[in-house]
């Protein structure tokens, strides 16, 4: 009996594939566009970023100088933006989704003849990733400091729904940065192989821990991206009075 093939998928001049190969690139463009679009909008508001002991992680600037007249978020938000844009996983994802390089396996690359790798401007700036990593580690420390400070409100220990949302965001950011390929390489002593003789045990242990987070680096990329949006939105809605109460415990 002759087997029939379902031709319901995307079939065009770029590929002979008949499955829904374009779904993943589309989700990346839509999901990433919504998240980065919201964060850009929130960063330029400059209001409704604090409620009680809660401070939006978008506005986690420990010090705002008097001469700074723009939104406080713009002092540090360029750090996670630069870290994500130059991230190895992030580059692979948006290269495929936005530039079709390639959009999927066995899918023709429309710009292949003009592709020069990361040797030309502005893509050569991707080499700054390791420096954004150092700044991202500082940002993780700031986020944890803000989270701990959020427990204390008017002389009491305050634990609310917002505390849990901020905790989720702080953990997600920590796990995402901890799985960074550059951090993994740095902790491993910048060696090409961990099986060679003379490899320090401490370097191997640190490399192994980073490798554990690196296995799910892609997942933490997206979880941390949407969790910071959720944390900012929740605090913003509380500050605006749209959400009238925050379920909480006081000790």
N, CA, C and O of each residue as an XYZ file, in Angstrom:
1004
protein
N       0.857     -1.194      0.000
C       0.000      0.000      0.000
C       0.893      1.244      0.000
O       1.795      1.358      0.830
N       0.653      2.153     -0.903
C       1.512      3.324     -1.009
C       1.274      4.284      0.140
O       0.135      4.614      0.472
N       2.359      4.721      0.735
C       2.268      5.630      1.887
C       2.122      7.065      1.392
O       2.852      7.506      0.505
N       1.186      7.772      1.967
C       0.976      9.174      1.596
C       1.774     10.070      2.519
O       1.998      9.734      3.682
N       2.198     11.204      2.005
C       3.001     12.159      2.770
C       2.176     13.391      3.043
O       1.535     13.942      2.148
N       2.202     13.818      4.294
C       1.467     15.022      4.676
C       2.233     16.258      4.209
O       3.340     16.522      4.677
N       1.645     17.003      3.298
C       2.294     18.193      2.768
C       1.761     19.466      3.399
O       1.749     20.525      2.773
N       1.315     19.352      4.658
C       0.732     20.516      5.314
C       1.779     21.498      5.813
O       1.450     22.627      6.177
N       3.043     21.076      5.831
C       4.088     21.958      6.337
C       4.513     22.986      5.307
O       3.939     23.094      4.223
N       5.559     23.754      5.687
C       6.032     24.822      4.820
C       6.919     24.243      3.725
O       7.928     23.597      4.009
N       6.541     24.476      2.491
C       7.319     23.978      1.356
C       7.489     25.135      0.375
O       6.507     25.615     -0.192
N       8.713     25.582      0.172
C       8.939     26.703     -0.728
C      10.268     26.535     -1.427
O      10.868     25.462     -1.376
N      10.732     27.578     -2.076
C      11.949     27.517     -2.865
C      13.193     27.330     -2.016
O      14.238     26.931     -2.529
N      13.094     27.613     -0.717
C      14.276     27.531      0.142
C      14.565     26.113      0.603
O      15.692     25.816      1.001
N      13.572     25.226      0.559
C      13.755     23.907      1.140
C      12.771     22.909      0.551
O      11.713     23.278      0.040
N      13.145     21.635      0.633
C      12.238     20.565      0.254
C      11.564     19.941      1.466
O      10.828     18.963      1.342
N      11.818     20.508      2.632
C      11.198     19.983      3.853
C       9.698     20.232      3.820
O       9.242     21.266      3.332
N       8.934     19.277      4.344
C       7.478     19.396      4.346
C       6.917     19.502      5.757
O       5.701     19.525      5.945
N       7.820     19.569      6.772
C       7.353     19.709      8.151
C       7.261     21.193      8.501
O       7.563     22.060      7.682
N       6.844     21.460      9.718
C       6.671     22.843     10.177
C       7.989     23.383     10.729
O       8.064     23.773     11.895
N       9.019     23.404      9.899
C      10.361     23.788     10.345
C      10.443     25.257     10.744
O      11.342     25.639     11.494
N       9.536     26.076     10.265
C       9.598     27.510     10.499
C       8.979     27.933     11.831
O       9.030     29.106     12.201
N       8.390     26.964     12.552
C       7.742     27.298     13.830
C       8.764     27.822     14.844
O       8.527     28.848     15.483
N       9.896     27.129     14.997
C      10.910     27.544     15.985
C      11.444     28.948     15.705
O      11.475     29.772     16.618
N      11.868     29.251     14.464
C      12.313     30.629     14.199
C      11.228     31.662     14.458
O      11.513     32.759     14.938
N       9.978     31.315     14.139
C       8.878     32.252     14.362
C       8.676     32.509     15.852
O       8.468     33.651     16.263
N       8.735     31.454     16.660
C       8.570     31.617     18.108
C       9.698     32.461     18.693
O       9.470     33.269     19.594
N      10.912     32.274     18.183
C      12.052     33.069     18.662
C      11.833     34.543     18.359
O      12.052     35.395     19.221
N      11.401     34.850     17.137
C      11.188     36.240     16.747
C      10.065     36.866     17.555
O      10.201     37.987     18.047
N       8.950     36.146     17.697
C       7.800     36.690     18.423
C       8.099     36.799     19.917
O       7.909     37.856     20.518
N       8.577     35.683     20.523
C       8.865     35.685     21.954
C       9.970     36.644     22.328
O       9.829     37.423     23.270
N      11.071     36.594     21.597
C      12.177     37.506     21.879
C      11.805     38.951     21.623
O      12.199     39.842     22.376
N      11.044     39.189     20.560
C      10.614     40.556     20.258
C       9.724     41.138     21.332
O       9.873     42.301     21.707
N       8.781     40.320     21.839
C       7.889     40.790     22.895
C       8.660     41.084     24.183
O       8.434     42.108     24.827
N       9.576     40.174     24.554
C      10.336     40.348     25.793
C      11.247     41.565     25.728
O      11.231     42.399     26.633
N      12.044     41.675     24.664
C      12.953     42.811     24.549
C      12.184     44.113     24.341
O      12.607     45.174     24.800
N      11.052     44.024     23.645
C      10.227     45.217     23.460
C       9.661     45.710     24.780
O       9.656     46.911     25.049
N       9.179     44.775     25.613
C       8.640     45.177     26.918
C       9.732     45.762     27.797
O       9.525     46.796     28.432
N      10.888     45.120     27.844
C      11.973     45.598     28.697
C      12.460     46.978     28.266
O      12.792     47.813     29.108
N      12.504     47.218     26.959
C      12.892     48.543     26.465
C      11.874     49.590     26.898
O      12.238     50.676     27.348
N      10.603     49.255     26.757
C       9.536     50.172     27.177
C       9.611     50.441     28.674
O       9.534     51.592     29.106
N       9.760     49.382     29.468
C       9.805     49.519     30.928
C      11.017     50.333     31.370
O      10.923     51.117     32.316
N      12.146     50.158     30.701
C      13.373     50.852     31.092
C      13.251     52.357     30.914
O      13.845     53.117     31.678
N      12.492     52.798     29.919
C      12.381     54.226     29.640
C      11.259     54.904     30.427
O      11.103     56.122     30.339
N      10.472     54.141     31.196
C       9.377     54.742     31.955
C       9.887     55.601     33.113
O       9.457     56.742     33.282
N      10.794     55.055     33.899
C      11.349     55.806     35.027
C      10.408     55.973     36.201
O      10.727     56.696     37.145
N       9.267     55.329     36.165
C       8.276     55.406     37.255
C       7.676     54.015     37.469
O       7.791     53.125     36.627
N       7.027     53.864     38.637
C       6.306     52.626     38.978
C       7.223     51.395     38.961
O       6.805     50.312     38.552
N       8.462     51.564     39.403
C       9.376     50.431     39.446
C       9.666     49.972     40.881
O      10.492     49.087     41.104
N       8.974     50.587     41.851
C       9.191     50.202     43.244
C       7.864     50.198     43.984
O       7.011     51.060     43.774
N       7.710     49.215     44.850
C       6.507     49.138     45.681
C       6.914     48.510     47.011
O       7.367     47.366     47.047
N       6.754     49.244     48.085
C       7.175     48.728     49.382
C       8.656     48.392     49.362
O       9.493     49.228     49.022
N       8.967     47.153     49.733
C      10.367     46.708     49.728
C      10.782     46.148     48.374
O      11.949     45.809     48.177
N       9.845     46.049     47.444
C      10.150     45.485     46.141
C      10.778     46.530     45.216
O      10.312     47.667     45.136
N      11.828     46.130     44.528
C      12.450     46.944     43.498
C      12.542     46.107     42.236
O      13.070     44.995     42.256
N      12.032     46.639     41.149
C      12.075     45.902     39.888
C      13.516     45.561     39.521
O      14.386     46.430     39.577
N      13.785     44.298     39.143
C      15.156     43.936     38.741
C      15.636     44.687     37.512
O      16.838     44.742     37.253
N      14.712     45.270     36.748
C      15.115     46.103     35.611
C      15.811     47.366     36.104
O      16.621     47.957     35.390
N      15.490     47.775     37.331
C      16.020     49.023     37.896
C      17.015     48.764     39.026
O      17.152     49.583     39.935
N      17.708     47.629     38.971
C      18.643     47.272     40.039
C      19.951     48.038     39.932
O      21.012     47.445     39.733
N      19.876     49.338     40.063
C      21.079     50.173     40.104
C      21.328     50.563     41.556
O      20.514     51.282     42.137
N      22.430     50.111     42.165
C      22.662     50.389     43.585
C      22.881     51.859     43.902
O      22.706     52.286     45.043
N      23.266     52.640     42.887
C      23.526     54.064     43.125
C      23.151     54.851     41.874
O      23.567     54.512     40.766
N      22.368     55.894     42.061
C      21.979     56.780     40.961
C      22.535     58.167     41.251
O      22.068     58.813     42.190
N      23.512     58.655     40.488
C      24.105     59.986     40.754
C      23.098     61.102     40.541
O      22.148     60.960     39.771
N      23.311     62.191     41.218
C      22.385     63.332     41.138
C      22.309     63.915     39.733
O      21.265     64.426     39.326
N      23.409     63.841     38.994
C      23.435     64.438     37.666
C      22.732     63.587     36.616
O      22.526     64.036     35.489
N      22.359     62.342     36.984
C      21.710     61.442     36.024
C      20.240     61.826     35.882
O      19.480     61.705     36.842
N      19.835     62.280     34.719
C      18.478     62.766     34.492
C      17.594     61.771     33.747
O      16.390     61.988     33.611
N      18.186     60.686     33.267
C      17.415     59.692     32.530
C      16.870     58.636     33.484
O      17.079     58.717     34.694
N      16.185     57.668     32.944
C      15.644     56.574     33.764
C      16.775     55.820     34.456
O      17.787     55.524     33.820
N      16.628     55.499     35.748
C      17.674     54.751     36.468
C      17.991     53.402     35.833
O      19.103     52.894     35.981
N      17.027     52.818     35.128
C      17.245     51.507     34.509
C      18.350     51.548     33.461
O      19.037     50.552     33.236
N      18.516     52.697     32.826
C      19.490     52.815     31.743
C      20.933     52.813     32.240
O      21.863     52.707     31.442
N      21.124     52.930     33.558
C      22.475     52.887     34.109
C      23.107     51.506     33.960
O      24.307     51.392     33.707
N      22.291     50.448     34.120
C      22.845     49.096     34.121
C      22.204     48.143     33.119
O      22.749     47.069     32.864
N      21.068     48.507     32.550
C      20.353     47.562     31.691
C      21.146     47.185     30.445
O      20.907     46.133     29.853
N      22.086     48.035     30.044
C      22.910     47.721     28.883
C      23.811     46.517     29.127
O      24.284     45.890     28.179
N      24.050     46.194     30.401
C      24.905     45.038     30.713
C      24.219     43.732     30.344
O      24.771     42.970     29.551
N      23.012     43.431     30.896
C      22.365     42.178     30.487
C      21.995     42.163     29.009
O      21.986     41.103     28.384
N      21.686     43.348     28.436
C      21.379     43.402     27.002
C      22.591     42.986     26.179
O      22.472     42.179     25.257
N      23.757     43.535     26.511
C      24.981     43.179     25.800
C      25.378     41.734     26.026
O      25.874     41.071     25.115
N      25.162     41.241     27.243
C      25.504     39.855     27.564
C      24.653     38.889     26.755
O      25.159     37.891     26.243
N      23.354     39.183     26.638
C      22.454     38.287     25.908
C      22.691     38.348     24.402
O      22.673     37.321     23.723
N      22.911     39.548     23.886
C      23.102     39.702     22.444
C      24.378     38.997     21.983
O      24.418     38.447     20.882
N      25.421     39.011     22.819
C      26.690     38.390     22.446
C      26.807     36.952     22.944
O      27.804     36.285     22.669
N      25.800     36.468     23.674
C      25.787     35.093     24.198
C      25.890     34.094     23.046
O      25.279     34.299     21.997
N      26.658     33.013     23.231
C      26.833     32.032     22.168
C      25.501     31.407     21.768
O      25.217     31.250     20.580
N      24.682     31.050     22.762
C      23.368     30.494     22.438
C      22.486     31.554     21.790
O      21.787     31.276     20.815
N      22.518     32.771     22.335
C      21.708     33.848     21.783
C      22.065     34.140     20.338
O      21.181     34.355     19.508
N      23.353     34.149     20.034
C      23.793     34.402     18.666
C      23.284     33.312     17.727
O      22.767     33.602     16.649
N      23.434     32.068     18.141
C      22.945     30.969     17.312
C      21.449     31.109     17.053
O      20.974     30.877     15.941
N      20.710     31.496     18.102
C      19.260     31.570     18.001
C      18.801     32.681     17.077
O      17.991     32.446     16.181
N      19.314     33.904     17.285
C      18.795     34.984     16.443
C      19.474     35.025     15.071
O      18.923     35.619     14.144
N      20.644     34.416     14.913
C      21.209     34.280     13.572
C      20.281     33.425     12.711
O      20.025     33.736     11.548
N      19.785     32.343     13.310
C      18.908     31.437     12.567
C      17.542     32.057     12.321
O      16.999     31.970     11.220
N      16.985     32.692     13.369
C      15.632     33.213     13.260
C      15.552     34.470     12.408
O      14.674     34.592     11.554
N      16.468     35.405     12.638
C      16.391     36.703     11.966
C      17.131     36.737     10.632
O      16.694     37.404      9.695
N      18.261     36.014     10.545
C      19.089     36.088      9.353
C      19.022     34.836      8.484
O      19.579     34.800      7.387
N      18.327     33.798      8.993
C      18.227     32.556      8.232
C      19.566     31.915      7.988
O      19.844     31.448      6.884
N      20.414     31.884      9.026
C      21.787     31.401      8.855
C      22.119     30.228      9.771
O      22.874     30.401     10.727
N      21.573     29.033      9.505
C      20.412     28.761      8.651
C      19.146     28.800      9.493
O      19.215     28.758     10.721
N      17.996     28.879      8.845
C      16.728     28.894      9.583
C      16.416     27.526     10.171
O      15.671     27.431     11.146
N      16.970     26.473      9.597
C      16.764     25.115     10.098
C      17.639     24.151      9.330
O      18.231     24.522      8.316
N      17.730     22.920      9.798
C      18.530     21.903      9.110
C      17.951     21.664      7.715
O      16.734     21.579      7.549
N      18.821     21.556      6.725
C      18.434     21.311      5.338
C      17.621     22.455      4.752
O      16.877     22.260      3.791
N      17.759     23.655      5.328
C      17.091     24.838      4.808
C      18.161     25.756      4.224
O      19.153     26.066      4.884
N      17.956     26.176      3.013
C      18.939     27.010      2.326
C      19.114     28.345      3.035
O      18.159     28.931      3.544
N      20.363     28.812      3.055
C      20.666     30.101      3.660
C      20.609     31.185      2.582
O      21.445     31.196      1.679
N      19.650     32.084      2.663
C      19.487     33.089      1.605
C      20.631     34.087      1.497
O      20.817     34.702      0.447
N      21.410     34.258      2.586
C      22.471     35.263      2.570
C      23.863     34.636      2.580
O      24.842     35.303      2.916
N      23.954     33.376      2.220
C      25.216     32.673      2.348
C      26.347     33.330      1.539
O      27.489     33.353      1.998
N      26.052     33.860      0.353
C      27.095     34.437     -0.490
C      27.717     35.680      0.150
O      28.871     36.012     -0.118
N      26.949     36.358      0.992
C      27.438     37.584      1.622
C      27.953     37.332      3.040
O      28.395     38.260      3.719
N      27.896     36.085      3.479
C      28.263     35.784      4.864
C      29.766     35.855      5.064
O      30.526     35.200      4.351
N      30.189     36.644      6.028
C      31.613     36.830      6.322
C      31.967     36.382      7.739
O      33.055     36.676      8.236
N      31.051     35.677      8.381
C      31.308     35.262      9.748
C      31.246     36.444     10.697
O      30.481     37.382     10.473
N      32.038     36.408     11.745
C      32.065     37.481     12.732
C      33.378     38.264     12.638
O      33.937     38.691     13.648
N      33.848     38.439     11.419
C      35.091     39.157     11.187
C      34.872     40.601     10.767
O      35.809     41.400     10.743
N      33.618     40.933     10.433
C      33.302     42.271      9.957
C      32.411     42.989     10.964
O      31.702     42.356     11.747
N      32.457     44.327     10.933
C      31.592     45.142     11.779
C      30.149     45.005     11.293
O      29.933     45.014     10.082
N      29.139     44.876     12.182
C      29.251     45.000     13.637
C      29.450     43.680     14.366
O      29.571     43.657     15.591
N      29.484     42.553     13.601
C      29.517     41.249     14.245
C      30.835     40.964     14.953
O      30.893     40.086     15.814
N      31.885     41.687     14.608
C      33.155     41.509     15.302
C      33.031     41.902     16.772
O      33.820     41.462     17.608
N      32.036     42.731     17.080
C      31.810     43.153     18.469
C      31.330     42.001     19.350
O      31.297     42.131     20.573
N      30.956     40.871     18.735
C      30.549     39.704     19.525
C      31.695     39.217     20.412
O      31.461     38.541     21.414
N      32.919     39.555     20.050
C      34.081     39.152     20.840
C      34.127     39.825     22.208
O      34.950     39.462     23.047
N      33.251     40.801     22.439
C      33.186     41.465     23.736
C      32.439     40.636     24.770
O      32.298     41.057     25.918
N      31.962     39.472     24.379
C      31.130     38.670     25.278
C      31.801     38.373     26.609
O      31.156     38.445     27.655
N      33.081     38.040     26.585
C      33.782     37.696     27.822
C      33.806     38.874     28.800
O      33.788     38.675     30.015
N      33.846     40.097     28.270
C      33.853     41.282     29.134
C      32.455     41.564     29.686
O      32.305     42.013     30.822
N      31.441     41.296     28.872
C      30.075     41.401     29.379
C      29.828     40.345     30.463
O      29.025     40.562     31.371
N      30.519     39.201     30.365
C      30.399     38.172     31.399
C      30.864     38.710     32.738
O      30.184     38.499     33.742
N      31.999     39.398     32.793
C      32.505     39.935     34.052
C      31.492     40.900     34.665
O      31.261     40.887     35.874
N      30.889     41.739     33.815
C      29.889     42.693     34.301
C      28.616     41.973     34.730
O      27.962     42.388     35.686
N      28.260     40.895     34.029
C      27.061     40.132     34.382
C      27.206     39.471     35.746
O      26.227     39.356     36.484
N      28.416     39.035     36.091
C      28.655     38.448     37.408
C      28.430     39.485     38.511
O      27.894     39.167     39.573
N      28.844     40.723     38.249
C      28.576     41.806     39.199
C      27.070     42.045     39.303
O      26.545     42.285     40.391
N      26.384     41.976     38.166
C      24.941     42.192     38.156
C      24.212     41.111     38.948
O      23.231     41.400     39.632
N      24.680     39.881     38.861
C      24.083     38.794     39.654
C      24.212     39.095     41.139
O      23.267     38.893     41.901
N      25.378     39.577     41.551
C      25.584     39.933     42.961
C      24.638     41.055     43.381
O      24.110     41.037     44.493
N      24.424     42.027     42.503
C      23.498     43.129     42.804
C      22.082     42.608     42.949
O      21.361     43.025     43.855
N      21.676     41.712     42.080
C      20.326     41.144     42.141
C      20.106     40.392     43.454
O      19.046     40.509     44.069
N      21.099     39.626     43.879
C      20.959     38.901     45.140
C      20.900     39.866     46.324
O      20.162     39.633     47.281
N      21.671     40.939     46.258
C      21.635     41.956     47.315
C      20.271     42.611     47.393
O      19.727     42.779     48.484
N      19.706     42.986     46.244
C      18.377     43.593     46.206
C      17.315     42.620     46.693
O      16.369     43.017     47.374
N      17.467     41.348     46.346
C      16.500     40.340     46.798
C      16.509     40.204     48.312
O      15.446     40.162     48.932
N      17.685     40.136     48.915
C      17.799     40.006     50.375
C      17.250     41.246     51.068
O      16.562     41.147     52.084
N      17.559     42.411     50.512
C      17.055     43.653     51.103
C      15.528     43.731     51.017
O      14.888     44.396     51.832
N      14.956     43.053     50.032
C      13.512     43.058     49.865
C      12.767     42.317     50.953
O      11.547     42.437     51.058
N      13.479     41.552     51.763
C      12.834     40.854     52.875
C      12.444     41.809     54.003
O      11.519     41.526     54.765
N      13.133     42.914     54.108
C      12.966     43.788     55.266
C      12.152     45.019     54.884
O      12.523     45.788     53.997
N      11.034     45.180     55.581
C      10.133     46.286     55.287
C       9.525     46.798     56.592
O       8.829     46.069     57.298
N       9.802     48.061     56.895
C       9.270     48.721     58.095
C       9.573     47.935     59.370
O       8.709     47.750     60.227
N      10.818     47.479     59.473
C      11.277     46.795     60.685
C      10.852     45.353     60.807
O      11.113     44.733     61.838
N      10.210     44.791     59.804
C       9.749     43.405     59.843
C      10.314     42.629     58.652
O      10.802     43.202     57.678
N      10.227     41.300     58.770
C      10.612     40.441     57.657
C       9.364     40.184     56.822
O       8.384     39.616     57.303
N       9.416     40.610     55.574
C       8.250     40.583     54.690
C       8.486     39.559     53.578
O       9.454     39.668     52.826
N       7.600     38.565     53.475
C       7.683     37.554     52.417
C       6.342     37.524     51.694
O       5.333     37.113     52.267
N       6.331     37.954     50.455
C       5.101     38.003     49.690
C       5.215     37.283     48.362
O       6.239     36.678     48.047
N       4.149     37.359     47.598
C       4.166     36.745     46.273
C       5.253     37.387     45.410
O       5.922     36.705     44.634
N       5.422     38.698     45.552
C       6.476     39.385     44.812
C       7.858     38.875     45.175
O       8.747     38.826     44.325
N       8.047     38.493     46.442
C       9.332     37.937     46.879
C       9.660     36.670     46.106
O      10.796     36.465     45.679
N       8.646     35.819     45.931
C       8.853     34.559     45.211
C       9.132     34.805     43.729
O       9.949     34.112     43.124
N       8.447     35.799     43.146
C       8.677     36.108     41.726
C      10.082     36.654     41.526
O      10.765     36.285     40.570
N      10.518     37.538     42.431
C      11.874     38.090     42.338
C      12.917     37.000     42.582
O      13.973     36.996     41.951
N      12.618     36.070     43.503
C      13.531     34.952     43.754
C      13.684     34.091     42.505
O      14.794     33.697     42.150
N      12.564     33.800     41.837
C      12.623     33.016     40.605
C      13.496     33.716     39.574
O      14.314     33.076     38.913
N      13.327     35.020     39.436
C      14.129     35.764     38.461
C      15.604     35.758     38.836
O      16.464     35.600     37.969
N      15.902     35.927     40.115
C      17.299     35.956     40.567
C      17.967     34.606     40.352
O      19.117     34.544     39.918
N      17.250     33.518     40.656
C      17.794     32.180     40.431
C      17.992     31.916     38.939
O      19.014     31.366     38.527
N      17.004     32.313     38.136
C      17.101     32.072     36.698
C      18.294     32.812     36.098
O      19.019     32.262     35.270
N      18.494     34.065     36.521
C      19.640     34.828     36.032
C      20.949     34.182     36.481
O      21.903     34.093     35.707
N      20.989     33.733     37.734
C      22.195     33.084     38.264
C      22.530     31.826     37.486
O      23.685     31.606     37.120
N      21.512     30.988     37.230
C      21.743     29.746     36.494
C      22.133     30.018     35.041
O      22.950     29.303     34.461
N      21.531     31.066     34.461
C      21.859     31.411     33.075
C      23.315     31.862     32.961
O      24.044     31.400     32.083
N      23.735     32.759     33.843
C      25.119     33.246     33.805
C      26.087     32.126     34.173
O      27.178     32.042     33.610
N      25.696     31.262     35.116
C      26.577     30.178     35.558
C      26.837     29.158     34.450
O      27.843     28.449     34.484
N      25.945     29.082     33.479
C      26.136     28.146     32.382
C      26.793     28.758     31.170
O      26.878     28.121     30.120
N      27.260     29.993     31.300
C      27.885     30.702     30.182
C      29.095     29.924     29.655
O      29.913     29.443     30.439
N      29.207     29.801     28.344
C      30.320     29.074     27.748
C      31.663     29.715     28.092
O      32.647     29.012     28.322
N      31.705     31.047     28.127
C      32.958     31.737     28.463
C      33.351     31.504     29.911
O      34.532     31.341     30.219
N      32.350     31.487     30.815
C      32.636     31.221     32.225
C      33.147     29.800     32.398
O      34.084     29.555     33.158
N      32.533     28.876     31.696
C      32.950     27.474     31.754
C      34.397     27.336     31.289
O      35.180     26.601     31.891
N      34.745     28.034     30.229
C      36.112     27.990     29.711
C      37.089     28.630     30.699
O      38.198     28.134     30.898
N      36.664     29.734     31.315
C      37.529     30.438     32.257
C      37.768     29.611     33.516
O      38.896     29.531     34.003
N      36.704     28.992     34.048
C      36.838     28.189     35.259
C      37.672     26.933     35.019
O      38.316     26.420     35.934
N      37.652     26.449     33.789
C      38.431     25.256     33.466
C      39.894     25.543     33.223
O      40.637     24.656     32.805
N      40.321     26.768     33.477
C      41.726     27.107     33.296
C      42.101     27.349     31.854
O      43.278     27.316     31.498
N      41.076     27.599     30.996
C      41.296     27.887     29.571
C      42.049     26.753     28.872
O      42.862     26.991     27.979
N      41.760     25.500     29.299
C      42.396     24.345     28.679
C      41.499     23.789     27.576
O      40.275     23.897     27.641
N      42.124     23.198     26.572
C      41.375     22.602     25.475
C      40.834     21.225     25.849
O      39.860     20.762     25.255
N      41.446     20.578     26.814
C      41.018     19.253     27.232
C      41.175     19.122     28.735
O      42.184     19.546     29.298
N      40.164     18.525     29.399
C      40.238     18.315     30.837
C      40.756     16.925     31.174
O      40.855     16.566     32.347
N      41.089     16.132     30.140
C      41.565     14.776     30.373
C      43.087     14.677     30.413
O      43.640     13.610     30.683
N      43.767     15.804     30.139
C      45.231     15.768     30.096
C      45.811     15.683     31.497
O      45.167     16.070     32.472
N      47.032     15.175     31.589
C      47.703     15.081     32.877
C      48.083     16.472     33.369
O      48.383     17.371     32.583
N      48.064     16.620     34.655
C      48.440     17.890     35.245
C      47.299     18.879     35.337
O      47.507     20.030     35.721
N      46.098     18.451     34.991
C      44.940     19.348     35.080
C      44.574     19.531     36.548
O      44.299     18.537     37.220
N      44.555     20.753     37.078
C      44.246     20.985     38.492
C      42.857     20.454     38.864
O      41.901     20.621     38.108
N      42.755     19.816     40.031
C      41.478     19.246     40.457
C      40.436     20.333     40.679
O      39.261     20.141     40.366
N      40.863     21.483     41.223
C      39.916     22.564     41.471
C      39.331     23.078     40.162
O      38.130     23.335     40.072
N      40.177     23.228     39.149
C      39.698     23.687     37.846
C      38.694     22.704     37.270
O      37.680     23.095     36.692
N      38.992     21.418     37.437
C      38.082     20.406     36.907
C      36.735     20.442     37.621
O      35.691     20.304     36.984
N      36.752     20.626     38.942
C      35.498     20.677     39.702
C      34.666     21.893     39.305
O      33.455     21.791     39.114
N      35.330     23.052     39.183
C      34.613     24.260     38.783
C      34.065     24.124     37.374
O      32.941     24.539     37.094
N      34.860     23.542     36.490
C      34.425     23.317     35.115
C      33.225     22.378     35.073
O      32.304     22.575     34.280
N      33.235     21.356     35.929
C      32.130     20.405     35.981
C      30.842     21.064     36.463
O      29.763     20.781     35.943
N      30.957     21.954     37.466
C      29.768     22.660     37.971
C      29.182     23.560     36.889
O      27.969     23.591     36.683
N      30.054     24.287     36.204
C      29.577     25.163     35.136
C      28.976     24.352     33.996
O      28.011     24.781     33.365
N      29.548     23.177     33.732
C      29.025     22.314     32.676
C      27.623     21.824     33.012
O      26.799     21.632     32.118
N      27.351     21.622     34.297
C      26.022     21.181     34.723
C      24.970     22.222     34.342
O      23.895     21.874     33.855
N      25.283     23.501     34.565
C      24.355     24.564     34.181
C      24.353     24.775     32.668
O      23.342     25.172     32.089
N      25.491     24.506     32.037
C      25.611     24.726     30.599
C      24.713     23.790     29.804
O      24.304     24.125     28.693
N      24.400     22.619     30.358
C      23.545     21.663     29.649
C      22.168     22.241     29.374
O      21.517     21.883     28.392
N      21.730     23.141     30.251
C      20.400     23.737     30.087
C      20.509     25.253     29.871
O      19.617     26.016     30.244
N      21.612     25.660     29.266
C      21.866     27.088     29.060
C      20.761     27.738     28.232
O      20.370     28.875     28.494
N      20.262     27.019     27.240
C      19.209     27.560     26.386
C      17.918     27.795     27.161
O      17.248     28.810     26.970
N      17.575     26.857     28.032
C      16.343     26.996     28.819
C      16.435     28.169     29.779
O      15.488     28.945     29.910
N      17.582     28.303     30.457
C      17.728     29.412     31.408
C      17.800     30.745     30.695
O      17.451     31.772     31.278
N      18.245     30.758     29.446
C      18.223     31.988     28.641
C      16.795     32.518     28.552
O      16.542     33.697     28.800
N      15.869     31.634     28.197
C      14.486     32.062     28.014
C      13.759     32.265     29.335
O      12.981     33.210     29.471
N      14.000     31.394     30.308
C      13.333     31.535     31.608
C      13.724     32.854     32.259
O      12.868     33.574     32.771
N      15.027     33.174     32.240
C      15.483     34.419     32.872
C      15.001     35.644     32.105
O      14.784     36.699     32.700
N      14.832     35.516     30.794
C      14.354     36.644     29.996
C      12.903     36.977     30.340
O      12.545     38.146     30.489
N      12.074     35.944     30.463
C      10.664     36.188     30.758
C      10.421     36.427     32.247
O       9.462     37.109     32.609
N      11.272     35.880     33.114
C      11.075     36.080     34.550
C      11.333     37.532     34.948
O      10.658     38.053     35.835
N      12.302     38.194     34.305
C      12.544     39.602     34.644
C      11.390     40.469     34.150
O      11.052     41.475     34.774
N      10.787     40.078     33.028
C       9.583     40.791     32.557
C       8.448     40.606     33.554
O       7.738     41.558     33.877
N       8.275     39.372     34.045
C       7.198     39.087     34.987
C       7.392     39.844     36.298
O       6.432     40.369     36.862
N       8.644     39.899     36.787
C       8.923     40.596     38.044
C       8.652     42.088     37.912
O       8.039     42.694     38.791
N       9.111     42.676     36.815
C       8.880     44.109     36.603
C       7.392     44.395     36.455
O       6.887     45.359     37.031
N       6.687     43.573     35.693
C       5.259     43.797     35.460
C       4.466     43.692     36.757
O       3.562     44.493     36.998
N       4.797     42.711     37.593
C       4.076     42.534     38.860
C       4.269     43.745     39.766
O       3.304     44.267     40.325
N       5.514     44.191     39.911
C       5.794     45.354     40.761
C       5.165     46.610     40.167
O       4.667     47.459     40.906
N       5.180     46.736     38.857
C       4.602     47.895     38.180
C       3.087     47.961     38.415
O       2.535     49.029     38.677
N       2.435     46.814     38.317
C       0.984     46.779     38.521
C       0.616     47.070     39.978
O      -0.413     47.687     40.252
N       1.466     46.621     40.914
C       1.248     46.967     42.323
C       1.387     48.469     42.531
O       0.552     49.090     43.188
N       2.444     49.050     41.971
C       2.707     50.482     42.136
C       1.611     51.330     41.503
O       1.276     52.395     42.021
N       1.052     50.871     40.392
C       0.007     51.615     39.699
C      -1.367     51.425     40.333
O      -2.316     52.130     39.990
N      -1.473     50.471     41.261
C      -2.749     50.208     41.914
C      -3.657     49.274     41.148
O      -4.799     49.050     41.550
N      -3.162     48.719     40.040
C      -3.962     47.754     39.278
C      -4.139     46.480     40.092
O      -5.233     45.918     40.141
N      -3.070     46.023     40.727
C      -3.141     44.939     41.714
C      -3.169     45.607     43.080
O      -2.230     46.318     43.439
N      -4.212     45.394     43.831
C      -4.442     46.153     45.061
C      -3.778     45.547     46.279
O      -3.632     46.235     47.289
N      -3.370     44.289     46.228
C      -2.735     43.682     47.407
C      -1.747     42.622     46.976
O      -1.877     42.001     45.922
N      -0.756     42.437     47.827
C       0.284     41.430     47.589
C       0.169     40.374     48.676
O       0.485     40.664     49.830
N      -0.277     39.136     48.351
C      -0.360     38.091     49.375
C       0.993     37.922     50.066
O       2.015     37.744     49.403
N       0.997     37.978     51.411
C       2.282     37.993     52.099
C       2.180     37.465     53.523
O       1.092     37.281     54.068
N       3.339     37.230     54.098
C       3.508     36.874     55.507
C       4.481     37.861     56.111
O       5.449     38.260     55.464
N       4.230     38.260     57.357
C       5.122     39.160     58.074
C       5.594     38.466     59.343
O       4.789     37.937     60.111
N       6.896     38.472     59.554
C       7.478     37.816     60.739
C       8.097     38.868     61.664
O       8.638     38.523     62.715
